[in-house]
Amino acid sequence: MSDRLDGLIDKICKSWQVSSGTKRVSYPEKDKTIQDPVHGAIEVERELVFLLDSVMMQRLRRVSQLALANHVFPGANHTRFEHCLGVMHLVGRILEHLKRTERLTPNQIMEAKAAGLLHDIGHLPFSHALEPLLECDSGVKAECSKLKVKPSELLTMKIIQSNWMRGIFAVVNRRSNRFKLDSDNIANLAVGLPPKRKPRSEFLGELSHGNFDADRIDYLLRDAHYTGVPLGTVDIERLVRTIETSRSMNRKFLVVDVKGLHSLVSMIVARSTMYSAVYFHHGVRAANNMLLRAAHLEFSRQPLELLKHDDVSLFQYLSQQSRSAKLIAMLRSRNLYKSALTLKIENAENTKALVDFVTGANIDSTIEHETNIDRQIARQGQYAILDLPRIGTYSEIDANVREKQVVRPLREWSRIAKGVEDDSSLKWRGYVFGLPERVSEVESKSKEYLKQIGLVFTGV
């Protein structure tokens, strides 16, 4: 199964290379400076410029960071490409701070920065909005379970380790007189695993994917900037300067010195704000779920085929297919499904039943429930969209904070942080969206249906 997936990913990468109409770009002669609206001037070494110019990284220019959030927040048109640059930049800044105490070599720093740059290279079009479709692929599901990574992270690893990408690294290693980059190390670091050649150096993987990481810092700042949502004071400068490492049972992991406690807490509060104000805004959820249903109609049997597309080509493709064309036309004119029911966890008569339902659900089972509701309205038509996301947690609450030699999780240092964790379930919202002209029917029929399957909510 793994060989099949490896071969398919490599074939897709090579097809992108062919469709670009060019051979690989020439190797850059010098480093570059790229101006970024969030971080200012970002210095990019020529070895990383060569990775950045690869066709799979350039594809991310056309993969939106927040999917269809721009239907609600018009400024949210930023992409995975610029986010990856920001993560690379922050990884470099943190390692500049750590390199003396950790005796890091220039090569280790460069591999970690490369991992930050490539950490989202495996995203499907519209980022996380279509990721549930990957659960339809048994091979992807099995490997994710084995490696304990998410589907997009698995695709990131596979692309970095593909023969196509190894060829790019071979050029870097041949042309560079400064670094020798190991694709297996970089693949691990990109998804939060320790480097393959130094498995005890966990902190190097945590930089791109951990309880508090460069990825999270960048997307909070960047998403807030482009959506216009004020986050208050998030002291990223102090957080970067107070990140350290700690050793336990011969492994090294990241900690924050207690002097950076306030900065870490403010980051968690900011993330809570972004989830309630942006990521789980009912309009954003409606638009993204409409897109997911359109893509499911065409790609449920072969979801990895989505990797052949970017946002632009996928929208065009779906608009030309008879089954998905109506949903895409509605999205293009911003004729969104409307909220028929808003569900809160505190209104659930049986909280355990709700938790069990959302934990066990996938896109196929969810659409089956929607079809059952639709059939109570008419024989044909797609009237209801059921959006009951999994009840999330804030992994930052488990970030380690150190005072002198005492290391404890953040939840034991801050009542504010513990309160944010407790508040996360209270902020959970589920929705039943209805076709605009049939909202009242969707409301009544979905209430009846949810009751039939054991999900009863008071006050709705």
C-alpha positions in Angstrom: 0.0 0.0 0.0 2.9 2.4 0.8 4.6 1.7 -2.5 1.3 2.5 -4.3 1.1 5.8 -2.5 4.7 6.6 -3.0 4.5 5.9 -6.8 1.3 8.0 -7.2 2.7 11.0 -5.3 5.9 10.9 -7.4 3.8 10.7 -10.6 1.7 13.7 -9.6 4.8 15.7 -8.8 6.3 14.9 -12.2 3.0 15.7 -13.9 3.1 19.2 -12.4 6.6 19.6 -13.7 5.5 18.6 -17.2 2.4 20.8 -17.1 4.5 23.8 -16.1 6.0 23.7 -19.5 9.5 24.2 -18.2 12.4 22.2 -16.9 13.6 22.8 -13.4 14.6 26.4 -12.8 18.3 27.3 -12.8 20.2 27.3 -9.6 20.3 30.8 -8.0 23.7 32.5 -7.8 23.0 34.4 -4.6 20.7 34.6 -1.5 17.5 36.7 -1.7 15.5 39.1 0.4 11.8 38.8 0.2 9.5 41.5 1.7 6.7 40.1 3.8 3.8 42.1 5.2 3.9 40.3 8.6 7.6 39.8 9.3 9.2 42.5 7.1 12.4 41.5 5.2 12.9 37.7 5.1 16.4 36.5 4.1 16.3 33.3 2.0 19.5 31.4 1.4 20.0 30.4 -2.3 19.7 26.7 -1.4 16.2 27.4 -0.1 15.4 29.7 -3.0 15.9 26.7 -5.3 13.4 24.7 -3.2 11.0 27.7 -3.2 11.1 27.9 -7.0 10.2 24.2 -7.4 6.9 23.7 -9.1 5.2 22.0 -6.1 6.1 25.0 -3.9 5.0 27.5 -6.6 1.7 25.6 -6.6 1.1 26.9 -3.1 0.8 30.4 -4.5 -2.6 29.2 -5.7 -3.7 27.4 -2.6 -5.5 29.7 -0.2 -4.6 29.7 3.5 -8.2 30.0 4.7 -10.1 28.3 1.9 -13.3 30.3 1.3 -13.0 32.6 4.3 -12.8 35.5 1.9 -16.5 35.0 1.3 -16.9 36.5 4.8 -13.6 38.3 5.3 -12.8 39.9 1.9 -9.1 40.5 2.8 -8.4 36.8 3.5 -6.8 36.1 0.1 -3.4 35.1 1.4 -1.9 31.7 0.5 0.1 28.8 1.8 3.1 30.0 -0.1 3.6 33.2 2.0 2.7 31.3 5.2 5.5 28.8 4.4 8.0 31.6 4.0 6.9 33.0 7.4 7.4 29.6 9.1 10.8 29.2 7.6 11.7 32.7 8.8 10.6 32.0 12.4 12.3 28.7 12.6 15.5 30.4 11.6 15.1 33.1 14.2 14.4 30.6 17.0 17.5 28.5 16.0 19.7 31.6 15.9 18.7 32.1 19.5 19.3 28.4 20.4 22.4 27.6 18.3 25.0 28.4 20.9 23.5 26.5 23.8 22.6 23.6 21.6 25.8 23.6 19.6 23.8 23.4 16.4 25.7 23.1 13.1 24.8 25.3 10.1 23.6 22.2 8.3 21.1 21.3 11.1 19.8 24.9 11.0 19.4 24.8 7.3 17.5 21.4 7.4 15.1 22.8 10.0 14.5 25.9 7.9 13.9 23.8 4.8 11.4 21.7 6.8 9.6 25.0 7.8 9.6 26.1 4.2 8.2 22.7 2.9 5.9 21.9 5.8 2.6 22.6 3.9 3.7 21.3 0.4 1.3 18.4 0.7 -1.9 20.5 1.1 -4.8 19.9 -1.2 -6.5 22.9 -2.9 -8.3 25.1 -0.4 -6.1 23.8 2.4 -8.0 22.1 5.2 -11.5 22.4 3.7 -11.1 19.3 1.5 -8.9 17.3 3.9 -11.8 15.1 5.1 -11.9 13.6 1.6 -8.5 12.0 2.2 -10.1 9.8 4.9 -11.9 8.1 2.0 -8.6 6.6 0.9 -7.8 3.5 2.9 -4.1 3.6 2.1 -3.8 7.2 3.4 -5.8 6.4 6.4 -3.7 3.4 7.3 -0.3 5.2 6.9 -1.6 8.2 8.9 -2.5 5.8 11.7 0.9 4.1 11.5 2.9 7.4 11.5 0.5 9.3 13.8 0.2 12.2 11.4 -2.7 14.0 9.6 -3.4 13.3 6.0 -1.9 16.6 4.7 1.2 15.9 6.8 1.5 12.4 5.3 1.3 13.9 1.8 4.0 16.5 2.8 6.3 13.6 3.9 5.6 11.7 0.7 6.4 14.7 -1.6 9.6 15.5 0.2 10.7 11.9 0.0 9.6 11.4 -3.6 12.1 10.6 -6.3 11.1 14.0 -7.9 12.0 15.9 -4.8 15.2 13.9 -4.1 16.3 15.0 -7.5 16.0 18.6 -6.4 17.9 18.0 -3.2 20.6 16.3 -5.3 21.1 19.5 -7.3 21.3 21.5 -4.1 23.8 19.2 -2.6 25.9 19.2 -5.7 25.8 23.0 -6.2 26.0 24.2 -2.7 29.4 24.6 -1.0 27.8 25.2 2.4 25.2 22.6 3.1 24.2 18.9 2.4 20.5 18.5 2.9 19.0 15.1 3.9 15.5 14.7 2.5 14.5 12.0 5.1 15.6 14.3 8.0 13.6 17.2 6.4 10.5 15.1 5.8 10.4 14.1 9.5 11.1 17.7 10.8 8.3 19.1 8.5 5.6 17.1 10.4 7.0 17.4 13.9 9.0 14.2 14.1 12.6 14.1 15.3 15.3 14.1 12.6 15.9 10.6 11.3 19.7 10.8 11.9 19.3 12.3 15.4 16.1 10.8 16.9 16.7 12.2 20.4 16.6 15.9 19.1 12.9 16.2 19.3 13.0 19.9 19.6 14.1 20.3 16.0 10.8 18.8 14.8 8.8 20.7 17.3 9.9 24.0 15.7 7.6 23.4 12.7 4.9 21.3 14.4 4.5 21.2 18.1 2.6 22.5 21.1 3.9 26.0 20.3 5.6 26.3 17.0 6.6 28.6 14.2 3.6 27.3 12.2 1.1 28.4 14.8 2.8 31.7 15.5 2.8 32.6 11.8 -0.7 31.6 10.9 -2.2 33.5 13.9 -0.4 36.7 13.0 -1.0 36.3 9.3 -4.6 35.3 9.5 -5.4 38.1 11.9 -3.6 40.6 9.6 -5.6 39.6 6.5 -9.0 39.1 8.1 -8.7 42.3 10.1 -9.5 40.6 13.4 -7.6 42.3 16.2 -5.7 39.9 18.5 -4.6 42.3 21.2 -0.9 42.2 22.3 0.9 39.0 21.2 4.6 39.5 22.1 6.2 37.2 19.5 9.6 38.8 20.1 9.7 37.8 23.7 8.3 34.4 23.0 11.1 33.7 20.5 13.7 34.9 22.9 12.5 32.7 25.8 12.3 29.4 23.9 14.8 27.0 25.3 15.3 23.2 25.4 15.1 20.7 28.2 16.3 17.2 28.6 14.4 14.1 29.8 15.5 10.5 29.4 18.1 11.5 26.8 15.7 13.4 24.6 15.6 17.1 24.1 12.3 19.0 23.8 11.2 22.7 23.6 10.2 24.6 26.7 9.5 28.3 27.3 11.3 30.1 30.1 8.9 31.4 32.7 9.8 35.0 31.6 7.9 34.2 28.4 4.8 32.9 30.2 2.7 36.0 29.4 3.6 35.8 25.7 2.6 32.1 25.5 -0.7 32.8 27.3 -1.5 35.7 25.0 -0.9 33.4 22.0 -3.4 30.9 23.3 -6.0 33.6 23.9 -5.3 34.9 20.4 -5.9 31.4 19.0 -9.2 31.1 20.8 -10.3 34.4 19.4 -9.4 33.4 15.8 -11.3 30.1 16.1 -14.5 31.7 17.4 -14.3 34.8 15.2 -12.9 33.4 11.9 -12.3 29.6 11.6 -15.7 28.6 12.9 -17.7 31.6 11.7 -21.0 30.2 10.4 -20.6 31.9 6.9 -17.1 30.4 6.5 -18.3 27.0 7.6 -21.2 27.2 5.1 -19.0 28.1 2.2 -16.3 25.5 2.9 -18.9 22.8 3.4 -20.5 23.6 0.1 -17.1 23.3 -1.6 -16.5 20.0 0.2 -19.8 18.5 -1.0 -19.0 19.6 -4.5 -15.5 18.0 -4.4 -17.0 14.8 -2.8 -19.3 14.3 -5.7 -16.3 14.1 -8.1 -13.3 12.9 -6.0 -14.6 10.6 -3.2 -13.3 7.5 -4.9 -9.9 9.0 -5.8 -9.2 11.9 -3.4 -5.5 11.9 -4.1 -6.4 13.2 -7.6 -7.1 16.5 -5.9 -3.3 17.0 -5.5 -3.3 17.5 -9.3 -5.1 20.7 -8.8 -4.7 24.2 -7.2 -7.7 26.4 -6.2 -8.1 27.9 -9.6 -8.0 24.7 -11.7 -10.2 22.8 -9.2 -12.9 25.5 -9.2 -12.9 25.5 -13.0 -13.0 21.7 -13.1 -15.9 21.4 -10.7 -17.9 24.1 -12.5 -17.8 21.9 -15.7 -19.1 18.8 -14.0 -22.9 18.3 -14.1 -23.2 17.1 -10.5 -21.1 19.8 -8.8 -21.8 22.8 -11.2 -24.7 24.1 -9.2 -22.8 24.3 -5.9 -19.9 26.1 -7.6 -22.2 28.5 -9.3 -23.8 29.3 -5.9 -20.3 29.9 -4.4 -19.2 32.1 -7.3 -22.3 34.4 -6.7 -21.9 34.0 -2.9 -25.4 32.5 -2.6 -24.5 30.5 0.5 -26.5 27.9 2.3 -28.2 29.5 5.3 -28.1 28.4 8.9 -31.2 26.4 9.7 -30.0 25.2 13.2 -27.2 26.4 15.4 -26.2 23.7 17.9 -24.3 24.2 21.2 -22.7 21.6 23.4 -24.4 22.9 26.5 -27.8 22.4 24.8 -27.2 18.7 24.1 -29.3 16.5 26.3 -26.8 13.7 26.0 -23.3 15.2 25.7 -21.6 11.7 25.4 -23.8 10.8 22.5 -22.8 14.0 20.7 -19.1 13.5 21.4 -19.3 9.9 20.2 -21.1 11.0 17.1 -18.7 13.7 16.0 -15.7 11.6 16.9 -16.8 8.7 14.8 -18.2 10.7 11.8 -16.5 11.1 8.5 -17.5 12.8 5.3 -19.2 9.7 3.8 -21.3 9.0 6.9 -22.2 12.7 7.3 -23.4 12.9 3.7 -25.5 9.7 4.3 -27.2 11.6 7.2 -27.8 14.6 4.9 -29.4 12.4 2.3 -31.8 11.0 4.9 -32.8 14.5 5.8 -33.2 15.5 2.1 -35.5 12.6 1.4 -37.9 13.8 4.0 -38.1 17.1 2.1 -38.2 15.8 -1.6 -37.2 12.8 -3.6 -34.3 14.6 -5.3 -32.1 17.5 -4.4 -29.4 18.6 -1.9 -31.2 20.6 0.7 -29.3 20.1 4.0 -25.6 20.3 5.0 -24.7 18.9 8.4 -21.7 20.5 10.0 -20.8 18.9 13.3 -17.0 19.3 13.7 -15.0 17.4 16.2 -14.6 19.0 19.5 -11.1 20.4 19.5 -8.6 20.9 22.2 -5.8 23.4 22.6 -2.5 21.5 22.5 -0.7 24.7 23.7 -2.1 24.0 27.1 0.4 21.1 27.3 3.4 23.3 26.3 6.2 23.1 28.9 7.2 26.1 30.9 10.4 26.1 33.0 11.4 28.1 36.1 14.9 27.3 37.1 15.0 23.5 36.9 11.3 22.9 37.3 9.3 22.1 34.1 5.6 21.9 34.2 2.8 22.1 31.6 1.3 25.5 31.0 -2.1 24.5 32.5 -0.4 24.4 35.9 1.1 27.9 35.5 -1.8 29.9 34.3 -5.5 30.0 35.2 -6.1 32.1 32.1 -4.7 29.3 29.9 -6.7 26.7 31.8 -9.8 28.8 31.4 -9.3 29.0 27.6 -9.1 25.2 27.6 -12.3 24.9 29.6 -13.9 27.5 27.3 -13.1 25.6 24.1 -16.0 23.1 24.5 -18.4 26.0 25.3 -17.4 27.7 22.1 -18.1 24.6 20.0 -20.8 25.2 17.4 -22.5 22.8 15.1 -24.7 23.8 12.2 -27.3 22.5 9.9 -27.3 24.6 6.8 -30.1 24.7 4.3 -30.6 25.6 0.7 -31.7 29.3 0.9 -35.2 28.7 -0.4 -35.8 25.6 1.7 -34.3 26.7 5.1 -37.6 26.4 7.1 -38.2 22.8 5.8 -34.5 21.9 6.6 -34.9 23.3 10.1 -38.0 21.2 10.9 -36.9 18.0 9.2 -33.3 18.1 10.6 -34.6 18.5 14.2 -36.8 15.4 13.7 -33.9 13.5 12.2 -31.3 14.4 14.8 -33.8 13.3 17.5 -34.2 10.0 15.7 -30.4 9.3 15.8 -30.2 10.3 19.5 -29.0 13.9 19.2 -31.5 16.0 21.1 -30.8 19.7 21.7 -32.9 21.9 23.9 -33.7 25.5 22.9 -33.3 25.1 19.2 
